């Protein structure tokens, strides 16, 4: 239940999302909106509370700044529950859309065991829906053989072709060659 502060006869909700209900409303007259959205009319606050009691609903102050203030007859607990449910669903959709970018650093002369381990980990992230960036850093004289790094990246992409597709082909930028893998869209 929301907590309210009382300042000189005026109740103020502590939480900005909480609405004033029933006995917390201090206006003299209110415009009442019915449970189905129909306009009931302007009534005194006591008549409005009685009307809400007969309908087994709550009188909820929707627009306190209007003249007269607007109240709606509704089941306040159900309203709050639906609002929380929508917010949770929106957050879930937002998280689903925001996939992370994971980076795996390889070497042009990577060993088979290391390659398999990084491939296994990258596969986990790709199946979760994250994007994977593969980078190969060239040191010293390895710059003379950048084709070895490109082969490593192409082999990595080829091994994940059933769950991922290459969004950005291997590209050399200074001493680093990188490529980007994205999960395949289910159709």
MDAnalysis code that builds the backbone (N, CA, C; Angstrom):
import MDAnalysis as mda
import numpy as np

u = mda.Universe.empty(561, n_residues=187, atom_resindex=np.repeat(np.arange(187), 3), trajectory=True)
u.add_TopologyAttr("name", ["N", "CA", "C"] * 187)
u.add_TopologyAttr("resid", np.arange(1, 188))
u.add_TopologyAttr("resname", ["UNK", "UNK", "UNK", "UNK", "UNK", "UNK", "UNK", "UNK", "UNK", "UNK", "UNK", "UNK", "UNK", "UNK", "UNK", "UNK", "UNK", "UNK", "UNK", "UNK", "UNK", "UNK", "UNK", "UNK", "UNK", "UNK", "UNK", "UNK", "UNK", "UNK", "UNK", "UNK", "UNK", "UNK", "UNK", "UNK", "UNK", "UNK", "UNK", "UNK", "UNK", "UNK", "UNK", "UNK", "UNK", "UNK", "UNK", "UNK", "UNK", "UNK", "UNK", "UNK", "UNK", "UNK", "UNK", "UNK", "UNK", "UNK", "UNK", "UNK", "UNK", "UNK", "UNK", "UNK", "UNK", "UNK", "UNK", "UNK", "UNK", "UNK", "UNK", "UNK", "UNK", "UNK", "UNK", "UNK", "UNK", "UNK", "UNK", "UNK", "UNK", "UNK", "UNK", "UNK", "UNK", "UNK", "UNK", "UNK", "UNK", "UNK", "UNK", "UNK", "UNK", "UNK", "UNK", "UNK", "UNK", "UNK", "UNK", "UNK", "UNK", "UNK", "UNK", "UNK", "UNK", "UNK", "UNK", "UNK", "UNK", "UNK", "UNK", "UNK", "UNK", "UNK", "UNK", "UNK", "UNK", "UNK", "UNK", "UNK", "UNK", "UNK", "UNK", "UNK", "UNK", "UNK", "UNK", "UNK", "UNK", "UNK", "UNK", "UNK", "UNK", "UNK", "UNK", "UNK", "UNK", "UNK", "UNK", "UNK", "UNK", "UNK", "UNK", "UNK", "UNK", "UNK", "UNK", "UNK", "UNK", "UNK", "UNK", "UNK", "UNK", "UNK", "UNK", "UNK", "UNK", "UNK", "UNK", "UNK", "UNK", "UNK", "UNK", "UNK", "UNK", "UNK", "UNK", "UNK", "UNK", "UNK", "UNK", "UNK", "UNK", "UNK", "UNK", "UNK", "UNK", "UNK", "UNK", "UNK", "UNK", "UNK", "UNK", "UNK", "UNK", "UNK", "UNK"])
u.atoms.positions = np.array([
    [0.851, -1.176, 0.000],
    [0.000, 0.000, 0.000],
    [0.897, 1.239, 0.000],
    [0.605, 2.225, -0.856],
    [1.441, 3.423, -0.902],
    [1.303, 4.235, 0.371],
    [2.377, 4.882, 0.746],
    [2.336, 5.746, 1.926],
    [2.175, 7.181, 1.458],
    [1.412, 7.955, 2.228],
    [1.123, 9.327, 1.850],
    [1.507, 10.257, 2.991],
    [1.959, 11.433, 2.639],
    [2.285, 12.460, 3.611],
    [1.123, 13.443, 3.667],
    [0.829, 13.976, 4.844],
    [-0.276, 14.896, 5.007],
    [0.285, 16.264, 5.386],
    [0.143, 17.253, 4.502],
    [0.622, 18.614, 4.735],
    [-0.571, 19.564, 4.772],
    [-0.955, 19.968, 5.961],
    [-2.018, 20.955, 6.109],
    [-3.312, 20.574, 5.417],
    [-3.739, 19.320, 5.564],
    [-4.999, 18.878, 4.966],
    [-4.863, 18.408, 3.527],
    [-3.663, 18.506, 2.934],
    [-3.449, 18.063, 1.560],
    [-2.580, 16.821, 1.596],
    [-3.079, 15.732, 1.001],
    [-2.302, 14.495, 0.972],
    [-1.438, 14.466, -0.278],
    [-0.188, 14.113, -0.085],
    [0.749, 14.026, -1.201],
    [1.359, 12.636, -1.197],
    [1.352, 11.986, -2.359],
    [1.927, 10.649, -2.468],
    [3.443, 10.746, -2.388],
    [4.068, 9.820, -1.642],
    [5.529, 9.784, -1.553],
    [6.133, 9.376, -2.893],
    [5.551, 8.375, -3.491],
    [6.034, 7.874, -4.766],
    [5.265, 8.592, -5.867],
    [5.965, 9.127, -6.861],
    [5.281, 9.908, -7.901],
    [4.346, 9.046, -8.745],
    [4.523, 7.720, -8.734],
    [3.655, 6.847, -9.527],
    [2.365, 6.487, -8.797],
    [2.319, 6.730, -7.492],
    [1.127, 6.401, -6.722],
    [0.058, 7.468, -6.921],
    [-1.183, 7.027, -7.015],
    [-2.311, 7.933, -7.179],
    [-3.089, 7.992, -5.873],
    [-3.747, 9.103, -5.638],
    [-4.596, 9.228, -4.460],
    [-5.885, 8.443, -4.702],
    [-6.345, 7.725, -3.667],
    [-7.567, 6.937, -3.808],
    [-8.488, 7.177, -2.619],
    [-9.782, 6.979, -2.851],
    [-10.848, 7.025, -1.852],
    [-10.713, 8.163, -0.847],
    [-10.406, 7.848, 0.425],
    [-10.397, 8.843, 1.508],
    [-9.222, 9.818, 1.397],
    [-8.256, 9.530, 0.575],
    [-7.085, 10.399, 0.436],
    [-7.382, 11.617, -0.433],
    [-8.474, 11.567, -1.203],
    [-8.846, 12.670, -2.088],
    [-9.521, 13.754, -1.249],
    [-9.010, 14.985, -1.313],
    [-9.507, 16.065, -0.464],
    [-10.284, 17.142, -1.229],
    [-10.513, 16.998, -2.522],
    [-11.250, 17.997, -3.298],
    [-12.727, 17.982, -2.898],
    [-13.415, 19.124, -3.101],
    [-14.843, 19.187, -2.762],
    [-15.706, 18.543, -3.828],
    [-15.421, 18.893, -5.094],
    [-16.173, 18.333, -6.214],
    [-15.197, 17.684, -7.187],
    [-15.648, 16.604, -7.823],
    [-14.809, 15.898, -8.796],
    [-15.640, 15.502, -10.003],
    [-14.968, 15.429, -11.144],
    [-15.596, 14.910, -12.359],
    [-15.346, 13.410, -12.357],
    [-16.412, 12.616, -12.468],
    [-16.277, 11.159, -12.352],
    [-16.340, 10.513, -13.730],
    [-15.387, 9.622, -13.966],
    [-15.360, 8.784, -15.164],
    [-15.720, 7.376, -14.704],
    [-16.657, 6.746, -15.387],
    [-17.098, 5.404, -15.004],
    [-16.059, 4.343, -15.310],
    [-16.310, 3.103, -14.880],
    [-15.331, 2.032, -15.085],
    [-15.122, 1.675, -16.560],
    [-16.093, 1.988, -17.417],
    [-15.955, 1.685, -18.845],
    [-15.544, 2.901, -19.658],
    [-15.162, 3.994, -18.983],
    [-14.704, 5.180, -19.684],
    [-15.786, 6.211, -19.939],
    [-17.021, 5.934, -19.521],
    [-18.107, 6.898, -19.749],
    [-18.045, 7.996, -18.692],
    [-18.455, 9.191, -19.076],
    [-18.417, 10.336, -18.173],
    [-19.709, 10.341, -17.349],
    [-19.582, 10.257, -16.016],
    [-20.737, 10.224, -15.117],
    [-21.192, 11.642, -14.798],
    [-20.257, 12.560, -14.574],
    [-20.601, 13.945, -14.304],
    [-19.870, 14.474, -13.092],
    [-20.176, 15.726, -12.739],
    [-19.545, 16.369, -11.589],
    [-20.384, 16.063, -10.347],
    [-19.723, 15.518, -9.332],
    [-20.393, 15.145, -8.077],
    [-19.570, 15.650, -6.906],
    [-20.212, 15.751, -5.754],
    [-19.456, 16.084, -4.538],
    [-18.611, 14.871, -4.174],
    [-17.572, 15.068, -3.395],
    [-16.653, 13.981, -3.061],
    [-17.362, 12.873, -2.276],
    [-18.309, 13.250, -1.412],
    [-19.043, 12.230, -0.650],
    [-19.914, 11.375, -1.563],
    [-20.593, 12.009, -2.539],
    [-21.411, 11.253, -3.493],
    [-20.523, 10.327, -4.333],
    [-19.353, 10.817, -4.710],
    [-18.434, 10.018, -5.523],
    [-17.943, 8.800, -4.746],
    [-17.617, 8.986, -3.463],
    [-17.170, 7.857, -2.631],
    [-18.296, 6.835, -2.461],
    [-19.518, 7.322, -2.258],
    [-20.675, 6.430, -2.116],
    [-20.891, 5.638, -3.405],
    [-20.782, 6.328, -4.540],
    [-20.937, 5.674, -5.845],
    [-19.885, 4.580, -6.024],
    [-18.666, 4.855, -5.622],
    [-17.584, 3.876, -5.734],
    [-17.838, 2.688, -4.813],
    [-18.361, 2.972, -3.612],
    [-18.647, 1.896, -2.660],
    [-19.721, 0.956, -3.200],
    [-20.781, 1.528, -3.777],
    [-21.866, 0.704, -4.332],
    [-21.377, -0.163, -5.489],
    [-20.428, 0.357, -6.253],
    [-19.904, -0.391, -7.395],
    [-18.779, -1.347, -6.982],
    [-18.413, -1.353, -5.699],
    [-17.302, -2.169, -5.179],
    [-16.006, -1.864, -5.916],
    [-15.791, -0.587, -6.176],
    [-14.581, -0.139, -6.858],
    [-13.926, 0.965, -6.034],
    [-12.751, 1.397, -6.476],
    [-12.045, 2.483, -5.818],
    [-12.255, 3.767, -6.611],
    [-12.260, 4.889, -5.916],
    [-12.296, 6.197, -6.542],
    [-10.846, 6.661, -6.631],
    [-10.323, 6.776, -7.850],
    [-8.910, 7.076, -8.060],
    [-8.776, 8.446, -8.718],
    [-7.960, 9.311, -8.118],
    [-7.728, 10.653, -8.656],
    [-6.749, 10.552, -9.821],
    [-7.258, 10.748, -11.035],
    [-6.442, 10.606, -12.245],
    [-5.744, 11.921, -12.590],
    [-6.506, 13.009, -12.574],
    [-5.955, 14.307, -12.953],
    [-6.254, 15.329, -11.854],
    [-5.307, 15.516, -10.914],
    [-5.569, 16.418, -9.792],
    [-5.541, 17.897, -10.174],
    [-4.879, 18.251, -11.271],
    [-4.732, 19.658, -11.644],
    [-5.873, 20.190, -12.498],
    [-6.783, 19.330, -12.944],
    [-7.906, 19.774, -13.763],
    [-8.898, 20.538, -12.887],
    [-9.809, 21.257, -13.535],
    [-10.808, 22.000, -12.785],
    [-12.188, 21.565, -13.247],
    [-12.947, 20.797, -12.546],
    [-12.668, 20.135, -11.281],
    [-11.753, 18.924, -11.486],
    [-11.114, 18.426, -10.408],
    [-10.242, 17.246, -10.523],
    [-11.008, 16.040, -11.089],
    [-10.308, 15.212, -11.872],
    [-10.941, 14.066, -12.529],
    [-10.618, 12.796, -11.747],
    [-11.685, 12.034, -11.423],
    [-11.541, 10.755, -10.732],
    [-12.162, 9.658, -11.584],
    [-11.616, 8.465, -11.456],
    [-12.144, 7.331, -12.209],
    [-12.502, 6.215, -11.247],
    [-13.592, 5.527, -11.555],
    [-13.984, 4.355, -10.772],
    [-13.270, 3.150, -11.360],
    [-12.427, 2.498, -10.547],
    [-11.681, 1.321, -11.035],
    [-11.214, 0.485, -9.852],
    [-10.787, -0.732, -10.161],
    [-10.162, -1.587, -9.156],
    [-8.686, -1.197, -9.125],
    [-8.282, -0.439, -8.088],
    [-6.946, 0.141, -8.041],
    [-5.849, -0.920, -7.979],
    [-6.072, -1.996, -7.229],
    [-5.053, -3.050, -7.137],
    [-4.834, -3.722, -8.476],
    [-5.916, -3.947, -9.217],
    [-5.803, -4.561, -10.547],
    [-5.056, -3.603, -11.487],
    [-5.355, -2.319, -11.386],
    [-4.696, -1.302, -12.212],
    [-3.188, -1.306, -11.953],
    [-2.786, -1.309, -10.667],
    [-1.363, -1.326, -10.320],
    [-0.678, -2.597, -10.807],
    [-1.368, -3.734, -10.670],
    [-0.815, -5.009, -11.110],
    [-0.559, -4.991, -12.621],
    [-1.545, -4.511, -13.383],
    [-1.399, -4.452, -14.842],
    [-0.264, -3.505, -15.237],
    [-0.142, -2.390, -14.529],
    [0.915, -1.419, -14.808],
    [2.290, -2.035, -14.554],
    [2.437, -2.753, -13.443],
    [3.716, -3.415, -13.133],
    [4.032, -4.496, -14.161],
    [3.004, -5.219, -14.580],
    [3.188, -6.294, -15.562],
    [3.669, -5.729, -16.901],
    [3.074, -4.609, -17.327],
    [3.491, -3.974, -18.583],
    [4.917, -3.467, -18.485],
    [5.277, -2.874, -17.354],
    [6.632, -2.356, -17.176],
    [7.657, -3.488, -17.215],
    [7.322, -4.605, -16.578],
    [8.223, -5.762, -16.567],
    [8.395, -6.325, -17.976],
    [7.304, -6.399, -18.730],
    [7.338, -6.911, -20.102],
    [8.163, -5.985, -21.000],
    [8.008, -4.685, -20.825],
    [8.776, -3.722, -21.613],
    [10.265, -3.852, -21.315],
    [10.605, -4.062, -20.048],
    [11.998, -4.238, -19.663],
    [12.572, -5.518, -20.271],
    [11.762, -6.563, -20.287],
    [12.204, -7.837, -20.864],
    [12.474, -7.683, -22.363],
    [11.574, -6.970, -23.064],
    [11.764, -6.746, -24.504],
    [13.003, -5.893, -24.756],
    [13.230, -4.915, -23.887],
    [14.381, -4.044, -24.032],
    [15.677, -4.838, -23.876],
    [15.711, -5.748, -22.906],
    [16.902, -6.580, -22.700],
    [17.112, -7.529, -23.869],
    [16.026, -8.045, -24.443],
    [16.136, -8.981, -25.557],
    [16.707, -8.283, -26.788],
    [16.346, -7.019, -26.984],
    [16.824, -6.284, -28.154],
    [18.273, -5.843, -28.016],
    [18.725, -5.651, -26.801],
    [20.082, -5.156, -26.578],
    [21.045, -6.326, -26.407],
    [21.511, -6.873, -27.527],
    [22.466, -7.966, -27.436],
    [23.861, -7.389, -27.191],
    [24.659, -8.133, -26.469],
    [25.996, -7.663, -26.125],
    [26.991, -8.036, -27.213],
    [28.109, -7.346, -27.205],
    [29.191, -7.646, -28.128],
    [30.324, -8.273, -27.325],
    [30.650, -9.511, -27.639],
    [31.739, -10.216, -26.967],
    [32.919, -10.288, -27.931],
    [34.110, -10.088, -27.391],
    [35.298, -10.090, -28.238],
    [36.192, -11.274, -27.888],
    [36.665, -11.954, -28.916],
    [37.603, -13.070, -28.751],
    [38.866, -12.739, -29.509],
    [39.996, -12.749, -28.775],
    [41.287, -12.439, -29.388],
    [41.994, -13.736, -29.736],
    [42.386, -13.836, -30.976],
    [43.100, -15.008, -31.462],
    [44.487, -14.581, -31.935],
    [45.322, -15.573, -32.191],
    [46.663, -15.328, -32.706],
    [46.762, -15.981, -34.085],
    [47.574, -15.450, -34.980],
    [47.706, -16.093, -36.294],
    [48.313, -17.498, -36.200],
    [49.003, -17.787, -35.086],
    [49.606, -19.104, -34.909],
    [48.960, -19.809, -33.711],
    [47.627, -19.722, -33.583],
    [46.912, -20.288, -32.445],
    [46.952, -21.809, -32.495],
    [47.076, -22.434, -31.348],
    [47.103, -23.884, -31.234],
    [45.684, -24.431, -31.372],
    [45.535, -25.678, -31.746],
    [44.224, -26.293, -31.978],
    [43.386, -26.311, -30.704],
    [44.001, -26.636, -29.573],
    [43.262, -26.681, -28.305],
    [42.714, -25.319, -27.915],
    [43.531, -24.290, -28.038],
    [43.094, -22.934, -27.730],
    [41.978, -22.492, -28.680],
    [42.154, -22.838, -29.953],
    [41.146, -22.483, -30.953],
    [39.800, -23.117, -30.608],
    [39.824, -24.412, -30.247],
    [38.584, -25.130, -29.913],
    [37.913, -24.538, -28.670],
    [38.712, -24.164, -27.674],
    [38.160, -23.581, -26.452],
    [37.466, -22.253, -26.757],
    [38.136, -21.393, -27.530],
    [37.540, -20.094, -27.869],
    [36.314, -20.280, -28.755],
    [36.356, -21.274, -29.631],
    [35.203, -21.567, -30.493],
    [34.007, -22.016, -29.665],
    [34.260, -22.876, -28.672],
    [33.180, -23.365, -27.807],
    [32.545, -22.213, -27.029],
    [33.376, -21.338, -26.472],
    [32.854, -20.196, -25.722],
    [32.087, -19.225, -26.617],
    [32.605, -18.973, -27.811],
    [31.933, -18.068, -28.741],
    [30.587, -18.654, -29.172],
    [30.529, -19.975, -29.336],
    [29.285, -20.642, -29.727],
    [28.220, -20.449, -28.650],
    [28.625, -20.520, -27.387],
    [27.677, -20.290, -26.280],
    [27.056, -18.904, -26.382],
    [27.916, -17.900, -26.596],
    [27.410, -16.530, -26.681],
    [26.519, -16.331, -27.912],
    [26.898, -16.932, -29.023],
    [26.097, -16.789, -30.237],
    [24.720, -17.427, -30.073],
    [24.652, -18.578, -29.402],
    [23.346, -19.216, -29.200],
    [22.488, -18.411, -28.228],
    [23.138, -17.643, -27.322],
    [22.388, -16.766, -26.412],
    [21.861, -15.535, -27.121],
    [22.402, -15.232, -28.312],
    [21.937, -14.066, -29.061],
    [22.909, -12.908, -29.064],
    [24.098, -13.091, -28.486],
    [25.084, -12.014, -28.470],
    [25.886, -12.005, -29.768],
    [26.426, -10.831, -30.105],
    [27.297, -10.723, -31.274],
    [28.728, -11.016, -30.826],
    [29.534, -11.539, -31.727],
    [30.915, -11.907, -31.387],
    [31.870, -11.237, -32.363],
    [32.872, -10.539, -31.790],
    [33.906, -9.914, -32.601],
    [35.172, -10.750, -32.444],
    [35.726, -11.145, -33.579],
    [36.956, -11.948, -33.573],
    [38.097, -11.024, -33.994],
    [39.135, -10.963, -33.174],
    [40.283, -10.127, -33.527],
    [41.553, -10.968, -33.516],
    [42.417, -10.673, -34.460],
    [43.737, -11.307, -34.528],
    [44.759, -10.179, -34.493],
    [45.651, -10.227, -33.500],
    [46.682, -9.196, -33.353],
    [47.999, -9.754, -33.885],
    [48.623, -8.974, -34.757],
    [49.900, -9.376, -35.348],
    [51.040, -8.708, -34.600],
    [52.069, -9.506, -34.261],
    [53.221, -8.984, -33.524],
    [54.469, -9.127, -34.400],
    [55.283, -8.113, -34.403],
    [56.589, -8.173, -35.088],
    [56.502, -8.586, -36.539],
    [57.201, -9.685, -36.869],
    [57.292, -10.131, -38.258],
    [56.032, -10.832, -38.751],
    [55.064, -11.052, -37.856],
    [53.803, -11.670, -38.283],
    [53.061, -10.768, -39.270],
    [53.376, -9.475, -39.271],
    [52.729, -8.543, -40.202],
    [53.028, -8.912, -41.656],
    [54.100, -9.642, -41.886],
    [54.437, -10.061, -43.249],
    [53.508, -11.162, -43.731],
    [52.801, -11.814, -42.791],
    [51.923, -12.932, -43.163],
    [50.512, -12.705, -42.612],
    [49.886, -11.627, -43.017],
    [48.523, -11.327, -42.553],
    [47.514, -12.344, -43.085],
    [47.875, -13.052, -44.143],
    [46.958, -14.073, -44.699],
    [46.726, -15.208, -43.697],
    [47.698, -15.451, -42.782],
    [47.514, -16.481, -41.754],
    [46.396, -16.064, -40.780],
    [46.373, -14.799, -40.418],
    [45.320, -14.289, -39.538],
    [43.964, -14.355, -40.216],
    [43.946, -14.043, -41.496],
    [42.682, -14.095, -42.244],
    [42.175, -15.532, -42.315],
    [43.079, -16.476, -42.484],
    [42.692, -17.898, -42.525],
    [42.099, -18.339, -41.182],
    [42.680, -17.885, -40.072],
    [42.182, -18.236, -38.740],
    [40.761, -17.704, -38.566],
    [40.542, -16.457, -38.955],
    [39.206, -15.863, -38.832],
    [38.205, -16.588, -39.727],
    [38.599, -16.893, -40.952],
    [37.690, -17.596, -41.874],
    [37.367, -18.995, -41.369],
    [38.349, -19.678, -40.770],
    [38.113, -21.008, -40.200],
    [37.131, -20.915, -39.028],
    [37.299, -19.872, -38.198],
    [36.410, -19.642, -37.062],
    [34.980, -19.396, -37.553],
    [34.848, -18.548, -38.566],
    [33.519, -18.231, -39.117],
    [32.901, -19.455, -39.770],
    [33.731, -20.260, -40.437],
    [33.227, -21.465, -41.110],
    [32.703, -22.478, -40.095],
    [33.380, -22.597, -38.947],
    [32.950, -23.554, -37.919],
    [31.656, -23.127, -37.229],
    [31.332, -21.829, -37.289],
    [30.101, -21.344, -36.645],
    [29.011, -21.002, -37.672],
    [29.187, -21.423, -38.927],
    [28.246, -20.997, -39.977],
    [26.819, -21.525, -39.777],
    [26.645, -22.607, -38.997],
    [25.296, -23.123, -38.774],
    [24.496, -22.273, -37.788],
    [25.168, -21.513, -36.910],
    [24.446, -20.679, -35.944],
    [24.695, -19.193, -36.124],
    [25.710, -18.833, -36.937],
    [26.046, -17.415, -37.087],
    [26.408, -17.100, -38.525],
    [26.299, -15.828, -38.835],
    [26.723, -15.377, -40.162],
    [27.716, -14.233, -39.998],
    [28.556, -14.083, -40.978],
    [29.599, -13.067, -40.954],
    [28.988, -11.736, -41.374],
    [28.903, -10.792, -40.440],
    [28.327, -9.484, -40.765],
    [29.385, -8.559, -41.336],
    [30.588, -8.650, -40.800],
    [31.688, -7.814, -41.279],
    [32.846, -8.738, -41.624],
    [33.255, -8.720, -42.867],
    [34.350, -9.578, -43.326],
    [35.653, -9.174, -42.641],
    [36.655, -10.084, -42.593],
    [37.941, -9.761, -41.963],
    [38.554, -8.502, -42.584],
    [38.943, -7.564, -41.721],
    [39.476, -6.287, -42.186],
    [40.694, -5.939, -41.346],
    [41.771, -5.557, -42.021],
    [43.015, -5.215, -41.336],
    [43.016, -3.723, -40.998],
    [43.264, -3.427, -39.714],
    [43.330, -2.045, -39.247],
    [44.589, -1.917, -38.394],
    [45.647, -1.439, -39.000],
    [46.929, -1.363, -38.297],
    [47.496, -2.754, -38.094],
    [47.696, -3.155, -36.836],
    [48.218, -4.487, -36.532],
    [47.112, -5.458, -36.135],
    [45.864, -5.036, -36.249],
    [44.741, -5.872, -35.816],
    [43.804, -6.148, -36.992],
    [43.475, -7.429, -37.152],
    [42.479, -7.831, -38.152],
    [41.246, -8.287, -37.377],
    [40.079, -7.806, -37.789],
    [38.862, -8.173, -37.048],
    [37.715, -8.510, -37.996],
    [36.763, -9.288, -37.457],
    [35.547, -9.656, -38.174],
    [34.432, -9.713, -37.141],
    [33.191, -9.618, -37.603],
    [32.041, -9.615, -36.706],
    [31.067, -10.718, -37.086],
    [30.718, -11.554, -36.107],
    [29.732, -12.623, -36.299],
    [28.452, -12.251, -35.565],
    [27.319, -12.470, -36.226],
    [26.012, -12.228, -35.593],
    [25.198, -13.508, -35.664],
    [24.352, -13.761, -34.671],
    [23.533, -14.976, -34.700],
    [22.575, -14.951, -35.879],
    [22.308, -16.114, -36.453],
    [21.352, -16.197, -37.551],
    [19.952, -15.958, -37.017],
    [19.149, -15.270, -37.818],
    [17.767, -15.000, -37.435],
    [16.935, -16.256, -37.726],
    [16.100, -16.658, -36.752],
    [15.221, -17.818, -36.971],
    [14.060, -17.398, -37.851],
    [13.800, -18.179, -38.856],
    [12.717, -17.831, -39.782],
    [11.636, -18.867, -39.746],
])
